[in-house]
Every structure is written in C-alpha cells, then in structure tokens.
Amino acid sequence: MTDNTQQPAHGPHSASADLPTQYAPAEVEEKLYERWVERGYFEADEESGKDPYAIVIPPPNVTGSLHLGHAFEHTLIDALTRRKRMQGYETLWQPGMDHAGIATQNIVERELAKEGKSRHDLGREAFVERVWRWKAESGGQISGQMRRLGDGVDWSRERFTMDEGLSRAVQTIFKRLYDDELIYRAERIINWCPRCLTAISDIEVEYQDDEGELVSIRYGEGEDSVVVATTRAETMLGDTAVAVHPDDDRYAHLVGRRIALPLTDRSIPVVADEHVDPEFGTGAVKVTPAHDPNDFEIGRRHDLPQQTVMDEHAVITVHGPFQGLDRLEARSAIVAALRAEGRIVAEKRPYTHSVGHCSRCKTTIEPRLSMQWWVKVAPLARAAGDAVRDGRVTIHPKEMESRYFGWVDNLHDWCISRQLWWGHRIPVWYGPGGEVRCVGPDEEPPSGEGWRQETDVLDTWFSSGLWPFSTLGWPERTRSLEKFYPNSVLVTGYDILFFWVARMMMFGLYAMDGTPPFRTVALHGMVRDQFGKKMSKSFGNAVDPLEWMDEYGSDAVRFTLARGANPGVDVPIGEDWVQASRNFANKIWNATRFALLNGATVEGPLPAPEELSAADRWILSRLGAVVSEADAHYDDYQFAKLSDGLFHFAWDEVFDWYVELTKTTFQAGGRPAEVSRRVLGEVLDVVLRLLHPLVPFVTEELWTTLTGRESVVVADWPADSGFRDRAAEEEIAAVRHLVTEVRRFRADQGLQPGQRVPARMDLTATPLAAHEAAMRALLRLQPAGEDFTATASLPIAGATVALDLSGAIDVGAERKRLTKDLAAAEKELKQTTAKLGNDGFLSKAPDHVVVKIRARREAAEADIARITAQLERLPQG
C-alpha cells in the first residue's frame, strides 16, 4: 500500500524529532500552501496522457470575501480534486472571479459619492477605467482567502469574466444567438431597482415579509361597481382594465362594459380572463399591465393599453395632484383621496406580505415595463432538459431532478440587459435610419454620423453561463478545451440550480454542438447555524470563517463542513463542532508523534501474515475495508458519511485501540515489536492519505515526516489491499467488549480511570489469553497477589474477571449513594406508570406529552436495572 514513487526528503530516523509536541496550524498552513503552489502541484497539463478530471470554481464576485458558503463548497471541490490528483488523473480546478456588475458599480459609485461626484461627472469611459483601477487595488481579496482555506486551484489559469478572452467569448455567443434569432429586443415587465437604476435578475431579488396595507377600493357606481383589493394603491393610476373570471355570474353583466376609474377622468373596461381566481377576495382584480407581470400577460391577451405611471426613480409621472411624488408618498396620498371620496370599502393595516427587495441596496423592487434585450429560451431550455433526461448529465442527488425539470420546462424568456456601465456592453449598433446591427468579435462596428452603440451591458449571469468553456479558450478550439471539456462534475448549491446551472447547460449545449458542460451536477445545501436557521448579518448569526481558521486552523473548519455535507441537504454548523474538529486534528498529530517516537516505519514490505499478531491482522483487515468504503462515499458524493467513517476509524480503532494494544508489544521488544511498528506505519500512511483531501495541512506535515517523502499532495491514492481476516476482527471485537465492560464496571463503582486494582483473569476458554497483558494495561489491573480476595466477579464473553475492590472504594458510601438513586428511579417509575394507567389522563393529554411520559418510564426501568446490578456487584460486608 505504501507509495514508493517519491524520493525521500529526509531520513526517517529523525522523523519524531521533526514534530513539535503540539500542532500549531498558524505556523504550518501558509508555508505549506506556498510550497505546493511553487512546486506546481495544482497546475494542469493539457498535453499529458493522463485521463482528465476537471471542475470549475463557481466564480465568486470580485467584490466578495470568503463566507461560510464559499468555504463549504470549496472544501468539497478541493477534496474531490485532491483525491483525483492522487489517483493519477490530470486534474484541473479552474479558478476565477465574476465581475459582479451591479455590486462592483455600486462600490465605485459610493467611493465617488464621498468625493462629491457621480459616474455621470466622469463619463462612461473614465468611470469604467476607475472600476478597473478599483479591481486592481482592492478587488479579489477572496483569492488570498482561498489560499488560506487550502484551495488546490491552478492559479496559472486564473480567469476573470471581463478579461480579453472571456469578452471575446461573450461577443461571439451573443452574435451567434442574435443571428439565430434567439436574442431579441422588446418591452416586457422586469424587476427594476429604483436605487441602482437597472433591471436585475430574479436571483438578485430577496423576498421578505413587510408590513404594508391592503385596501379594498370600489370602482364604478351602484350595481355597475366592482371592488378590488391592492397593496400598491399608487399603481391604480395605470389601471387599464378590471378582470373577472368568465364563469363568475356576479360580474357577467359587466363584462365588455366600461366603468369609471376613481381619481382620474378615464373609464376602463371589464374583461373576462381565466387567470382570475373567483374564490380569492372579491373575484375581481385591477389590471395594471405596465407595473405587474401577471397584469402584463392579461393585457397582452386583451390588447390593453400599457400605461406607465412612474419613472426610473419610482416617482409618479401622471399629470395631476400626485405627479412628482415618490411611490410610497403617492400611496398614502391616493388612499387618503379615495377615502375622502368614500371609495375605500375596507382597510387592513398592518398587512404582512412578501415583498421583493434588491439584494444589493435593499430597495423595494418595482415591476416595470421596459425596453430590454431578451434570450428566447424555449429551444435552449428544451435541450437542457433533454440532456438530463437522456442521461448525458446526471443530477445528484437524483431527487433534485424534479426541481431541475420544474425550472427548465417552464422557463420564461431571459432579460439579459442591464442599465449599467460596468460589464460587457451589448455589441449592437443603431443607425440614423433605424438600422440595427449586431457585431461579432472579428467585425468592424459601423461608423459614420448617427451610428451609436447600445448603452446597456449584459447580465452578469450571461458571461458566467459560458464559464465551463470560455475559461478553456473558446471560441478557439484550444488544446485545453479538447482536454478538459466537458467538465467532470459541477459542485454547486441547489439554490442556484436554476440561475447558474440552467444557463451553463443552455449555453454549453448550444455552443459546443450538443455536448453538455459537465457530466454530473452534484448539489449541496446551504450552511445554516447550529439551530438550522439561515445565517444572516441581520439575524446576528453570521460567521466569518476566517476567524474560525485563525482560532482553530483551516483543517478544523474544512472537516467540520465536510462532516455535515449530506447531498442536497442544508448544513448546520456551530463553533463547538469546529472545536471538536480541532481536537481531531490534535489527536491525529499526537497519535502520529507517539507512533514515530515508538519506531513506526513505512520502510520495507509488510511482514508475512504468519508473523502478524491478531491485532495487526485486525487493523489491516479494517484498513482495507475503510479504503473501499471511502472510495464508495467519494464516488457517491457522500462527504458526511466519508468524514464520519474516517473520523471513527482513525480515532476509535487506530488511535484508541490499535495504538493502545501495541504499547505492550513495543515494551516487550523483539520481532513482534518490529512487525507492529511496520504495521502501525502502514496504517498511519494510509489513514493520512485518506484524510488528506479533507484536512490537507496537518496530513501533509505528518505524512512527509512519517515517510520522509516529498508531499502527500502527489502521493498515490490508497488502494484496497483486499486483505480481510474475519477471525482477527472477531477476536479483537471480543477484547474490546471485555475491556469496555470492565471499564463500565469500574466507572459504576466510582473508581478513578488511573486507579489500579488487583484482578485475576480467567481467559483459558477464550482466544483472549494472548491479549492479557494489553488488557491489564488498558484496564489498570494489577496481578493478583497471595492475599487476593475477589470482591466482584464479572463473567464476560466466556471469560471471567475477578477484582479485589477492598480498600479501593468506600463500599458503605457507594451503597448509600446507589440506594438513594434506586429510590428516586423507583419513585419515577411509580409516577409515570400511574399516569399511563389513568384513562382520563390519556384521553386529554396531547400525543407528544404521552410519548414523553412513556420515554420517562422506560428510562426509569433502565435505571432500576442498572443500579440493581451495580448494588449486586458491590463487595459484601
């Protein structure tokens, strides 16, 4: 199993001297990472003959810093790529950052505001230059933080969605889509931010429950009137109809007629539309096609006018008393005016409802009719669905497929234009005579008087949708593209399955002749706090992973995140869990240091099976099984099961049992000690390699010290040796059972863990005789002397352990304590039994209360049995 392909970095004879007594992550992590990068371990070679394994990093925003979500996702990707590298694949983890149009522009505009300027004072060209300068000076700090975490990315290939190559890719695909009539310009309802003054995507809208008011307004007079309800009274100025359901008899006489629109000099028609729910509210709805997406569709079906009543700042533009008012000011003023006219039928205040806010500036989003650029997604989305249905792409876990299909099968056309200056400017020119010309990357734009370029830029998701192939040199057919496309797997959160994954699928299939951008989509959940609540600064529960890394080390943060990573399921995390992972890293360190001090070695072949002790054969048998289990969990993206399995094998079986069982062997010396030293070295070598993708820093430091070789980063991934020994596993299981039971008895009798007591062990009828010395050492049992008197006898697994506790404990005090505990347990049993036997109580008590009482009774019964057994085992007298 040992990797012999690397040259020794130092002699193993000095190994133990190379390890400090305590592990200090801060003194190790940075120097190790820089060494890995300098040696080029993470660089991918497109000319190699190795099979490729490629993953792209979900590009973080250039404005961003490492948060727990990043740390979680990066840990999983890094674990996958480190393992594949060790398995001999040509591995590429592609790094890069997104230009983050709105977020970046907002930052620079805030800087300008401090100088008393706006972007308009600079002009477009100077402003964009200013943004590039900000990026060079302040952007991309997350790259350094990724190094802290240990991301094994190929920094030599780092890309940016606004760099020259990716800009060429954006212009190329825009031109192709435009020529194929899959990009068009039209007026539609979009999410508009009155603060950022741009359309924003659905993912940039955050919904929260706001307190507003629901007012019911009477339109028309007498029997020809209709009551409608709204939370946005200001939009009534743009109403162009009232809609009712065609089968609603209450309004049948009004359909096709016109009614007066209050506060205006207009009348509007009553239309019948299937969209209206007759059971909701009054069964009639106001229709504002220019300010509501559902109303827009009703308006299209009935050819209604689209009357815009607000400008881009959400200020009322309709001539009259409300002109110039902000939308919220207008809302109050309009309700007051309607109340004065007796038009308010009902008011509900406060009325809590879900309202969309801009994720950047928190301003309330305004649905707005606007001329924008759109992608016609129907054929692209159909192809994205087919790629999963026909098996070219696998979604993991499989139950997430339905969510994917739910999105791609019902996609609306995608608004790709943004009213910003920072971003990929749309490559369309307008001529003086109304000409429209789309220009590709190798074409000269039209020139001459009257020609002007579109001022809008593209949605950030447009360029990030090209990420799996644009980063590899597309539209050129580069060697990297041939080697690493399609990517092997995409690891990302289920929350952006629609927004990012679907776009990459659509663009990849379109641009790469039907080849999807990845073979597998492995979806993970969101990181939450230890109570399962979403992390947020506003909730006060957000955590900076860098603080935890400073306190506990990067390995501890990584292992905590991986141990909670069940596919597609949210991950709760608390600081105490990070502390436990730090303790695990310390345990690995201390156990390896002990092994080295006792001569553990990886030199030479493993001894022949006949030379191995039962403990040696047991741990090697378990080691092979654990390697096999680890491979299965990795291949199924079961990081939680993987981490938990390695944790318990390393801590429980290797460190707590095998290391302890070999101590007496080492003390005795001779050939058995040599054999166990070699076995211990083998086990540690494999365990450290298995753990390396999850906890790279501590394993690197320990593995290189143990083996004297160059780096575990480029070591061979362990293979299952195939060695299994069921008999040895059963034999050591019996040893562990006996030791555990005697330890439990000692604890029950109040003995201190290190307190030694005389004992006689009768092991003749069992295979445990060979382990007597080790078991005595583990149990702190002295040999029985001439004056030995057994005060307790424990029959366990065919063996008998007799102990002399006289003088070791205060029998009278212990009997008194246990008797008191027994009385309390018996009282609890009596009370719970009485309640459960009371029919009146059972008929009235809630189910969860009854369940709790039953659990208390069962616990009391178990306590009585346990305490009674302890009393029976106490010495008499």
VOVOVEX-47044 format. One record per residue (C-alpha): x, y, z. Coordinates in steps of 0.5 Angstrom, whole numbers, plus 500, padded with zeros to 3 digits. Each point is the difference from the previous one (the first is absolute). Layout:
N
XYZ/...
END
This chain:
877
500500500/506505501/501505495/508499498/500504494/502507503/507501502/502501508/500507502/504498507/502493503/494497504/505499506/499508502/492500499/498500507/505506501/497504495/493500503/499505506/496498506/494504498/497501493/499508498/496501494/502507499/508498500/498495494/495501496/503506496/506498499/498493497/495503495/505505497/505494500/494496496/499506495/507501499/501492498/495501495/496494503/493503498/502502493/496496495/504498494/495499493/506497497/500494505/498493498/496499507/492500500/498507501/496502506/497507500/496504505/499508499/499504506/493504501/504506499/499505506/499507499/506505499/497504506/499494505/503497505/500493503/494498503/498493503/496498494/507501496/504496505/495495500/499499492/508501499/501495505/496494497/503502493/507500503/499493503/498498493/505502496/506499505/497492500/500500492/507503500/503495505/496494495/504503494/495504497/503506496/496505505/497507498/497504505/498506497/501507504/497507498/495505502/494503498/500508498/493501504/497505496/496504505/504498506/506503497/497506497/497502507/506499504/504505495/494505500/500500507/507502500/499505495/494503504/505501506/504505495/493503499/500497493/495495496/502496494/497505495/505505502/506495498/496498494/500493498/507498497/503504506/495496505/502493497/507502501/499502507/497493501/506496497/504504505/496498506/500493498/508500499/501504507/494497504/496494497/501493500/502499507/497494500/506497496/504500506/495498505/499494495/507498502/499500507/495495499/505496496/496500493/504496495/499504494/504501494/502508501/504500494/493499496/496505504/495504496/495506501/493501497/503506497/507498497/501500493/499493498/493500504/498506497/501497493/496494502/494504502/500504494/501494496/494497503/496506500/501501493/498492498/494501504/498506497/501497493/496494502/494505502/501497508/501507502/495506499/498507503/493501503/496504505/499495506/499500507/506500504/503500507/502508501/504502505/499508501/506501504/505496495/496502494/501494497/496494498/502494505/499492499/496496505/506498504/501507502/493501503/500498507/493499503/498502507/494501504/498507500/494504504/496504495/493501499/494496496/495505498/493498496/498505495/493501497/501501492/494503497/493501503/494496502/498494497/506501495/505501505/506495502/504499506/507499499/506499505/507502500/506501504/503505495/495505499/504505496/500495494/493502499/501506496/503495495/494495500/497499493/495494502/497496505/500493499/495495503/499492498/496498494/496496504/498505506/493501500/501506505/503504494/497497494/496506499/506505500/505496495/501504494/498507503/504505503/500503507/503507503/507499503/500504506/504507501/501500492/496502494/500494497/496493499/503493500/497494497/498494504/503494497/499492501/506496501/502493502/506503504/495503506/498495506/493502501/501497507/505505502/498506503/494503496/502496494/502507496/507503499/502506498/505499494/506505499/504497494/506505501/501498507/499493501/502493497/493497500/496506498/505501494/498493498/493502501/501506496/503496494/494495500/495506499/504505497/500505505/504507501/506500504/501506504/506501504/499505506/507500503/507502497/506496501/501503507/492498502/498507500/493501498/499503493/493500498/497507500/496502506/501501507/504494501/505502495/508500503/498496506/504494502/496494499/500499508/497507501/496499494/497494503/498504506/497506497/496495495/497496506/498507503/497503494/496493499/498500507/497508499/496497494/497495504/504495495/503496506/496494502/505496504/507501503/504495503/506503504/505498501/500494495/506496499/502497494/506498496/504506496/506500496/506504501/506501496/506495503/505506499/497506503/493497504/496505496/493497498/500498493/495503496/497495494/500505494/499500492/507501497/503499493/505495501/504494497/498493501/502493498/495496497/501494505/495494498/504496495/506501504/497498507/497494496/507498498/502501507/494495503/502495495/507500502/498497507/494496497/504496495/506499505/505504498/500504506/499497507/497505506/502497507/496499504/495497495/494503504/502507498/499498492/493502501/502507502/504501494/495498496/495504503/504506498/503499493/493497498/497507502/505505498/498507498/504504495/506503504/501507501/508501498/501507500/502505506/500507500/507501503/507502497/504494503/499494497/500497493/497505495/495498496/503499493/494503496/501507496/494504498/500504494/497507498/494497496/498495505/505495498/502494505/507497499/503494505/508500499/504494501/507500503/503500494/496505496/501508500/494503503/496505496/503507499/497507498/496505502/494498504/502493502/500498507/502494505/494497504/502503507/497494504/505495503/499492500/497497507/506497504/497493499/501501492/507499501/500496506/496495496/506499495/505498506/501493498/502501493/502507500/506499505/503495496/501505494/493499496/498502495/507498497/501492500/506500505/503494503/497502507/493500497/502493497/503497506/495503506/493501496/495497503/502501507/500494504/495503505/497506503/499501507/495506502/495502504/493498499/498507501/503502493/498494496/495504496/504506500/507498498/500492499/494501495/504506496/506496499/496494498/497504495/506504497/504494500/496495496/499506495/507502500/503493500/496496495/495497505/506498505/498502507/505504504/500494505/498493501/498501508/497505504/501499507/495504504/502502507/495504505/501507504/504501506/496502506/501501507/500494506/493501500/498500493/499507499/502504494/507503501/499508499/503506503/493503501/499494505/506501503/503492499/504501494/507497501/507503497/503493498/507504500/499501508/499493501/506498496/504505504/498496506/499493498/504499494/498499493/499493500/495500506/496505496/500495494/499494504/494503503/497502494/501493496/497496506/494504499/499499493/495496498/498500493/495506498/498501508/502506504/506500505/499503507/507502503/502502507/506502503/500494504/500496494/507504498/503499507/498492499/504500493/506504503/500494505/500495495/506504496/504500507/498492501/503499493/506504502/501497507/499492498/505501494/505503504/499494505/501495495/506504497/503500507/499493500/503498494/494499495/503500493/498499493/507497497/500494497/494495498/495498505/501494504/497493498/493498503/503495504/504505504/495505502/496500506/493499501/500508501/504501494/495496496/494503502/502507499/503498493/493497498/496506503/505505496/499496493/492501502/501507501/503502494/495496496/494504504/504507499/500498492/493499500/498506504/504505496/497497493/493501503/502507503/498498507/505504503/497500507/500492500/507500498/502505505/497497506/502493498/508502499/499504507/497494504/505495496/506505502/498502507/497494502/503494497/507502498/502505506/495498506/501492499/506498495/505505503/498498507/500493498/507500497/503504506/502494504/502497494/505505499/502500507/502492499/504502494/503494495/497498494/492501502/502508501/504500493/494497497/495505504/504506498/500499493/492498500/499507504/504504495/496497494/493501504/502507501/503501493/493498497/496504505/504506499/499500492/492498501/500506504/504505496/494502495/496503506/506502505/506502496/504503504/501496506/500494496/506503496/504502506/499493503/501495493/506504498/503499507/498493500/502497493/506505499/497501493/498507496/493501501/493496501/497505495/503496495/501493503/496494498/492500502/500493504/497494497/496495504/505494501/495495500/503497507/494498504/500496507/493499503/503495505/505506503/494505499/496496505/506498505/501508500/493501501/500496506/506503503/496507499/494497503/503498506/504506501/494504499/496496505/505500506/501508499/493501500/500496507/506504502/496506499/494498503/504498506/503507501/507498498/504505497/503499493/507499502/499497507/503493500/497494503/502492501/496496495/500492498/498499492/498493498/501500493/501493499/494498496/500506495/505503495/502506504/506497504/505503495/497507502/500499508/506505500/497505496/493500503/503500507/504506498/494503497/495499506/506502505/499493503/506497505/502493500/496496506/505499506/499495505/496504505/495501494/492499501/495501495/495505502/497500493/500495494/498502493/498495495/501503493/501496493/502494503/505503505/500502507/503506503/500500508/502506503/502502507/497507502/501499507/504507502/498503493/494502502/495502506/495495499/496503505/499507497/500497493/494495502/496506504/501504493/497495496/495498504/498507500/500500493/496494499/494503505/500506495/499496494/495495503/496507502/501502493/497493497/494500505/498507498/501499492/496493501/494503504/500506494/500495495/495496503/495505501/495500494/498507502/507503499/501496494/493503496/502507502/508500499/503502494/503495496/507503501/499500507/498493501/506498496/505504504/497496507/501493496/507502499/501502507/497494503/505496495/506504503/498498507/499493498/507500497/503504506/497495505/503494497/507503499/500503507/498493503/505497496/505504503/498499507/500493499/507500498/503504506/504497505/496497505/501502508/
END
